[in-house]
Amino acid sequence: MSELPPDHSDDQPDPLDNFDEIIAEETTRDPDLAVIEAGSRTLRTQGGPPDADIPTRPADPEVDKALREVEAELATRWGETKLEPSVSRIAALMDVLGEPQRSYPSIHITGTNGKTSTARMIEALLGAFELRTGRYTSPHVQSITERISLDGAPISAERFIETYEDIKPYIEMVDAQQEYRLSFFEVLTGMAYAAFADAPADVAVVEVGMGGSWDATNVIDGDVAVVTPIDLDHTDRLGTTHAEIATEKAGIVKQGATVILAQQPVEAAQVLLKKAVEVDATVAREGLEFGVVDRQVAVGGQLVTLRGLGGEYPEVYLPLHGAHQAHNAAVALAAVEAFFGVGAQRADALDLDAVRKAFAAVASPGRLEVVRRSPTVVLDAAHNPAGARAAAEAVGEAFQFSRLIGVVGASAEKNVRGLLEAFEPVFAEVVITQNSSHRAMDADELAGIAVEVFGDDRVQVEPRLPDALEAAITLAEEEGEFAGGGVLVTGSVITVGEARLLLGKG
């Protein structure tokens, strides 16, 4: 098996030797709604975010075996790309479990891009104010246990197994009563809601899987509904226009809730505001009621000043790269302010020191995450054109790469041409590959599109991901050790997760 060029800063064993075993196991801002943003530069970053909380396989062989058995059982169910637009099955499961999702307040998050990063920021802020949090996000980067977190950390493998075994009899009961069995995502959603009730959590931070109205998570009535930037993705299921997609996502806005709206395309904003009026919800809009006042690139991330619902929060360090993450931070802050009643029951801002401490500790795995040096290898889970544009802009701002090599492995159902076109201005060359998922686009098919976008002389094809990483690192090193070449691995959360394992993370 081929090996990556040596990492000059790390003499650890090459994780590629175990690849087969391991694998077997934001957005464009609408100028009409954007009011606030500054972009002065200071230091060019050489650092990265705090270490991400990605769990490894259990060290105990018996626990690892039990977790694999649970994973195997879940894998027999409908995958996340096969959907029947209904909440009837998850509602039936909640009913037999005693409605665990109603035992705590919740913040519900939908949108096209930025949901997971925003959820992590909200979780960190709530934790800084001594609330016990439960967070449910998807998909996972490396471990299925990442999806369910308590107190800011993924639940242990033991607790994941225990939660599954506890509700398994009820899952089987619902399966027997329904036309279709509960899906993979529905079972995980039920596990999350049960785990939060058992903890018990003071508040749940819940990211939708897809859409809103008929998403399995939508059996909660979020006190705060957050809508991150909407763009065109999953158009075969959600609609082909911003308005159609916004109509589906507006389904999480419940009677009397507070709605936190990121900057949106005008037609999406109109749909969301109309829904808010219909259900008597209170709305806070980025660029009007809250937003980013100032943003400066700093070592390892950026220094931002945010205007919240209760006032200004100056000089907040955010260890994540890109203007889109600053906007996510503004949305997260407004959501937490709304949860605490700022702007309604109270007028004062949240404690500045607590806010600063929370944001400084935020990590978002696979979102412009630096995983290797010499040359620098960055991972970003962008999988649609809007996410790719945000990543391309951010990598150009945050890093001084003299030559950037892309490694792209995408899913077949995605707008891969739009994704590649977004990266074309920043990639000197691109190595096309594919991940191990059955959803992966064939490398040769993807390469055909890449040649049309980049030209034949800028495209290399390596169907196996370890070979693609090796090729990209070799290309980045061609200018010499100190020339500033870099590698960006992108196109899919699955591609990023597998690359992360190969490069020794987790």
C-alpha positions in Angstrom: 0.0 0.0 0.0 1.2 3.5 -0.8 2.3 5.9 1.9 1.9 9.6 2.3 5.0 11.7 2.2 6.3 12.0 5.7 4.9 14.7 8.0 8.0 16.6 9.0 6.4 17.5 12.4 5.1 14.1 13.4 6.8 10.7 13.5 3.7 8.7 14.4 2.9 5.5 12.5 1.3 5.9 9.1 -2.5 5.5 9.6 -2.9 4.6 5.9 -1.6 1.1 6.8 -5.0 0.5 8.4 -7.1 2.3 5.9 -9.2 -0.7 4.7 -9.9 -1.8 8.2 -10.7 1.8 9.4 -13.1 2.4 6.5 -14.8 -0.9 6.8 -15.5 0.0 10.3 -21.7 29.3 4.1 -23.3 30.9 2.0 -23.6 33.9 -0.4 -25.1 36.9 1.5 -27.9 38.8 -0.2 -26.8 42.4 -0.6 -30.3 43.7 -0.2 -30.5 42.3 3.4 -26.8 42.6 4.4 -26.3 45.8 6.4 -23.4 45.1 8.7 -20.0 43.7 7.9 -16.4 44.9 8.1 -13.3 43.0 6.9 -10.1 44.6 8.0 -7.1 42.2 8.2 -4.5 41.8 10.9 -2.5 38.7 11.4 -2.5 35.9 8.9 -3.4 32.7 10.7 -1.0 29.9 11.3 -3.1 28.2 13.9 -6.4 26.4 14.1 -9.4 25.9 16.3 -9.3 24.0 19.6 -9.0 20.3 19.4 -12.3 18.9 18.1 -14.3 16.5 20.3 -14.4 13.6 17.8 -14.6 10.3 19.7 -12.4 7.3 18.7 -13.4 3.7 18.6 -13.9 2.3 22.2 -10.7 0.9 23.7 -12.6 -1.9 25.4 -13.0 -4.7 22.8 -16.4 -5.8 24.3 -17.8 -2.2 24.2 -16.5 -1.9 20.6 -18.2 -5.1 19.7 -21.4 -4.0 21.2 -21.3 -0.6 19.4 -20.6 -2.4 16.1 -23.7 -4.5 16.7 -25.8 -1.5 17.3 -24.4 0.2 14.2 -25.1 -3.0 12.2 -28.7 -3.0 13.4 -29.2 0.6 12.5 -27.7 0.0 9.1 -30.5 -2.4 8.2 -33.0 0.6 8.3 -33.7 3.2 5.6 -30.6 5.4 5.2 -30.7 9.2 5.5 -31.2 9.7 1.8 -34.4 7.5 1.6 -37.3 9.5 3.1 -41.1 9.3 3.4 -42.2 12.8 4.2 -44.1 12.2 7.4 -43.6 12.6 11.2 -46.1 9.9 12.0 -43.6 7.2 12.9 -41.4 9.4 15.1 -44.5 10.8 16.7 -45.6 7.2 17.5 -42.3 6.5 19.0 -42.4 9.6 21.2 -45.9 8.6 22.3 -44.8 5.2 23.5 -41.7 6.6 25.2 -43.9 9.1 27.1 -43.0 12.2 25.1 -39.4 12.7 26.4 -38.9 15.7 24.0 -41.4 17.7 26.0 -39.4 17.5 29.3 -37.0 20.3 28.3 -37.1 23.5 26.3 -35.4 23.5 22.9 -33.7 25.5 20.3 -34.4 24.1 16.8 -32.1 24.9 13.9 -32.8 24.6 10.2 -31.2 26.1 7.0 -28.9 25.0 4.2 -25.4 25.7 5.5 -23.9 26.5 8.9 -26.4 24.5 11.0 -23.8 22.3 12.8 -21.4 25.1 13.5 -24.2 27.3 14.8 -25.5 24.5 17.0 -22.1 24.0 18.5 -21.8 27.8 19.2 -25.3 27.8 20.8 -24.3 24.8 22.9 -21.1 26.5 24.1 -22.9 29.7 25.0 -25.6 27.9 27.0 -22.9 25.9 28.8 -21.1 29.1 29.8 -24.3 30.1 31.6 -24.3 26.8 33.6 -27.1 25.1 31.7 -26.9 21.4 31.0 -27.2 21.0 27.3 -28.2 18.2 24.9 -27.1 18.7 21.3 -28.3 16.6 18.3 -26.6 17.2 15.0 -26.0 15.3 11.7 -24.3 13.8 9.8 -21.4 12.7 11.9 -17.8 13.2 10.7 -16.3 10.0 12.0 -18.3 8.4 14.8 -22.0 7.9 15.1 -21.8 8.8 18.8 -20.9 12.4 17.8 -24.5 13.1 16.9 -25.7 13.0 20.5 -23.9 15.3 22.9 -24.4 16.1 26.6 -22.7 19.0 28.4 -20.7 19.8 25.2 -19.2 16.3 24.6 -20.4 13.3 22.6 -22.0 10.6 24.8 -19.9 7.7 25.5 -20.1 4.5 23.5 -21.5 2.8 26.6 -24.2 5.3 27.0 -25.1 5.2 23.3 -25.5 1.4 23.5 -27.5 1.6 26.7 -29.8 4.2 25.2 -30.4 2.1 22.1 -31.1 -1.0 24.2 -33.5 0.9 26.5 -35.7 2.1 23.6 -35.3 -0.9 21.3 -38.5 -2.7 22.5 -40.5 0.5 21.8 -38.9 0.8 18.4 -39.9 -2.7 17.5 -43.4 -2.0 18.8 -43.7 1.1 16.5 -42.2 -0.9 13.6 -44.9 -3.5 13.9 -47.7 -0.9 13.8 -46.5 1.3 10.9 -46.5 0.8 7.2 -42.8 1.4 7.1 -40.2 0.7 9.8 -38.6 3.6 11.6 -35.6 4.9 9.6 -32.0 5.2 10.7 -32.4 8.9 11.3 -35.8 8.5 13.1 -34.3 5.9 15.5 -31.3 8.2 16.3 -33.6 11.1 16.8 -35.6 9.1 19.3 -32.4 8.0 21.1 -31.3 11.7 21.3 -34.6 12.9 22.8 -34.6 10.0 25.3 -31.0 10.6 26.3 -31.7 14.3 26.9 -34.6 13.5 29.1 -32.7 10.9 31.0 -29.7 13.2 31.6 -31.7 15.4 32.3 -30.9 18.3 30.0 -31.9 21.8 30.8 -32.2 22.7 27.1 -31.8 20.8 23.8 -30.1 22.2 20.8 -31.5 20.3 17.8 -30.4 20.5 14.2 -32.8 19.3 11.5 -31.7 16.5 9.3 -33.3 17.8 6.1 -36.0 20.5 5.5 -38.2 21.2 8.4 -41.9 20.4 8.3 -41.6 16.6 8.0 -38.1 16.2 9.4 -38.0 13.6 12.2 -36.7 16.3 14.7 -39.9 18.3 14.2 -41.8 16.7 17.0 -40.4 19.3 19.3 -41.9 22.8 19.7 -38.7 24.9 19.8 -38.9 28.0 22.0 -36.4 29.5 19.6 -36.4 28.6 15.9 -33.1 29.4 14.0 -32.9 29.6 10.3 -29.3 29.7 8.9 -28.7 30.9 5.3 -31.0 29.1 2.8 -29.6 28.1 -0.6 -30.3 25.5 -3.2 -29.6 21.9 -2.0 -31.7 18.7 -1.8 -33.7 20.3 -4.6 -35.3 16.9 -5.5 -36.9 16.8 -2.1 -37.3 20.4 -0.9 -38.0 22.4 -4.1 -36.1 24.1 -6.8 -36.4 27.7 -5.7 -35.4 29.6 -2.5 -39.1 30.2 -1.8 -40.0 26.6 -2.0 -37.1 25.5 0.2 -37.9 28.2 2.7 -41.6 27.0 2.8 -40.4 23.6 3.9 -37.9 24.9 6.4 -40.5 27.3 7.9 -42.2 24.2 9.3 -40.1 24.4 12.5 -41.5 27.8 13.4 -44.2 27.1 16.0 -46.9 29.2 17.7 -45.5 32.0 19.8 -41.8 31.1 19.2 -38.9 33.5 18.6 -37.4 33.2 15.2 -33.8 34.1 14.5 -33.2 34.7 10.8 -29.7 34.7 9.3 -29.3 36.8 6.2 -31.5 35.3 3.5 -32.3 35.6 -0.2 -35.2 38.0 -0.4 -37.8 35.4 -1.6 -36.8 33.1 1.3 -37.0 35.9 3.8 -40.5 36.8 2.6 -41.7 33.2 3.1 -40.2 32.9 6.6 -41.6 36.3 7.7 -45.1 35.4 6.5 -45.0 32.1 8.5 -43.9 34.0 11.6 -46.9 36.3 11.2 -49.2 33.4 10.8 -48.1 31.7 14.1 -47.6 35.0 16.0 -43.9 34.4 16.3 -41.4 37.2 17.2 -38.7 37.7 14.6 -35.1 38.9 14.9 -33.2 39.5 11.6 -29.5 39.5 11.0 -28.5 42.9 9.6 -31.3 44.6 11.4 -31.9 43.5 15.0 -28.5 41.9 15.3 -25.3 41.3 13.3 -21.6 41.4 12.8 -20.2 44.9 13.5 -16.5 44.3 12.9 -14.4 41.3 12.0 -10.6 41.0 11.9 -8.6 38.0 10.9 -6.4 36.8 13.8 -4.1 34.0 14.6 -6.1 30.8 14.6 -9.4 32.4 13.7 -10.9 35.9 13.9 -11.7 38.7 16.3 -15.3 39.8 16.0 -17.5 42.5 17.5 -21.1 41.3 17.5 -24.3 43.3 18.0 -26.8 41.2 19.8 -30.4 41.8 20.8 -29.3 43.4 24.1 -26.3 45.4 23.0 -22.8 45.1 21.7 -20.2 42.4 22.4 -16.8 43.7 21.5 -13.5 41.8 20.8 -14.9 38.3 20.9 -12.3 35.7 19.7 -13.7 33.0 17.5 -11.2 30.2 16.7 -12.9 29.4 13.3 -12.1 30.7 9.9 -14.2 32.7 7.4 -16.8 35.4 7.3 -19.5 32.8 7.3 -18.5 31.6 10.8 -18.7 35.2 12.1 -22.2 35.4 10.8 -23.0 32.0 12.4 -21.7 33.4 15.7 -24.0 36.4 15.4 -27.0 34.1 14.8 -26.0 31.8 17.7 -25.6 34.7 20.1 -29.0 36.1 19.1 -30.6 32.7 19.6 -29.2 32.3 23.1 -30.2 35.9 24.0 -33.7 35.1 22.8 -33.8 31.9 24.8 -32.9 34.0 27.9 -35.5 36.6 27.1 -33.2 39.4 26.0 -35.1 41.9 23.9 -38.4 40.7 25.4 -38.5 40.2 29.2 -35.1 41.9 29.7 -33.1 44.6 28.0 -29.6 44.0 29.3 -26.9 42.1 27.4 -25.5 38.8 28.4 -22.3 38.7 30.5 -19.5 39.6 28.2 -16.9 37.5 29.8 -19.1 34.4 29.6 -19.8 35.1 26.0 -16.1 35.5 25.2 -15.2 32.4 27.1 -17.8 30.3 25.3 -16.8 31.4 21.8 -13.1 31.0 22.5 -13.7 27.3 23.2 -15.8 26.5 20.1 -14.6 23.8 17.7 -16.3 22.6 14.5 -14.7 19.5 13.1 -14.3 19.3 9.4 -15.0 23.0 8.9 -11.7 24.5 7.6 -10.0 22.3 10.2 -6.2 22.1 10.0 -5.1 18.4 10.5 -1.5 18.4 9.2 1.5 20.6 8.7 4.3 20.8 6.3 2.5 21.0 4.0 -0.7 22.2 5.6 -3.8 20.0 5.0 -7.2 21.6 5.7 -10.5 19.7 5.8 -13.8 21.4 4.9 -17.2 19.6 4.6 -18.6 21.9 1.9 -20.9 19.8 -0.3 -22.9 22.3 -2.2 -22.1 25.5 -4.2 -23.0 27.9 -1.4 -20.8 26.1 1.1 -18.0 25.8 -1.4 -18.1 29.6 -2.1 -17.9 30.3 1.6 -15.0 27.9 2.0 -13.1 29.2 -1.0 -13.4 32.8 0.3 -12.4 31.8 3.8 -9.3 29.7 2.8 -8.0 32.6 0.7 -8.5 35.0 3.6 -7.1 32.9 6.4 -4.1 31.2 4.9 -1.2 32.3 2.8 -1.1 29.4 0.4 1.1 30.1 -2.6 -0.4 27.1 -4.3 -3.5 25.2 -3.1 -4.3 21.7 -4.2 -7.8 20.4 -3.9 -8.9 16.9 -3.1 -12.6 16.5 -4.0 -14.8 13.5 -3.4 -18.6 14.2 -3.7 -21.9 12.5 -3.4 -23.7 11.6 -6.7 -26.9 13.5 -5.9 -25.2 16.8 -5.4 -24.6 19.8 -7.7 -21.0 18.9 -8.2 -20.5 21.2 -11.2 -21.5 24.2 -9.0 -19.2 23.0 -6.2 -16.2 22.6 -8.6 -16.9 26.0 -10.2 -16.8 27.6 -6.8 -13.4 26.2 -6.0 -11.9 26.7 -9.5 -10.5 30.2 -8.8 -8.5 29.0 -5.7 -7.3 25.5 -6.7 -4.1 25.4 -8.7 -4.9 21.7 -9.4 -7.5 19.3 -8.2 -7.2 15.6 -7.4 -10.5 13.8 -7.9 -11.4 10.8 -5.7 -14.3 9.1 -4.1 -15.1 8.0 -0.6 -16.3 4.6 0.6 -20.0 5.5 0.7 -22.4 3.9 -1.7 -23.6 7.5 -2.3 -20.2 8.6 -3.7 -20.0 9.8 -7.2 -17.7 7.6 -9.4 -14.3 9.2 -9.6 -14.1 9.0 -13.4 -17.6 10.6 -13.7 -16.6 13.4 -11.3 -13.3 13.8 -13.2 -15.2 14.3 -16.5 -17.0 17.3 -15.0 -13.8 18.6 -13.3 -12.0 18.6 -16.7 -14.8 20.8 -18.1 -14.4 23.2 -15.2 -10.6 23.2 -14.7 -9.1 21.9 -18.0 -7.4 18.6 -18.5 -4.0 19.8 -17.3 -5.3 20.7 -13.9 -7.1 17.5 -13.1 -5.7 14.3 -11.7 -7.8 11.2 -10.8 -7.0 8.9 -7.9 -10.1 6.8 -7.1 -8.7 5.6 -3.7 -8.7 8.4 -1.1 -5.3 7.5 0.4 -3.7 7.7 -3.1 -5.5 11.0 -3.7 -4.1 12.5 -0.4 -0.6 11.3 -1.3 -0.8 12.8 -4.8 -2.1 16.1 -3.4 0.5 16.4 -0.8 3.2 15.6 -3.3 1.9 18.3 -5.6 1.8 20.8 -2.7 5.4 20.0 -1.9 6.7 20.6 -5.4 7.5 24.2 -4.7 9.7 23.3 -1.8 9.3 23.0 1.9 9.0 26.7 2.6 7.0 27.7 -0.5 3.6 27.7 1.2 1.7 25.0 -0.7 -1.4 23.6 0.9 -4.1 21.0 0.4 -7.9 21.4 0.9 -9.9 18.2 1.2 -13.6 18.8 0.5 -16.8 17.8 -1.3 -18.5 15.6 1.3 -18.7 15.1 5.1 -17.9 11.4 4.4 -14.8 12.3 2.4 -13.6 14.7 5.1 -14.2 12.1 7.9 -12.3 9.4 6.1 -9.4 11.8 5.3 -9.4 12.8 9.0 -8.9 9.2 10.0 -6.2 8.7 7.4 -4.3 11.7 8.6 -4.2 10.5 12.2 -7.1 12.4 13.7 -9.3 10.1 15.8 
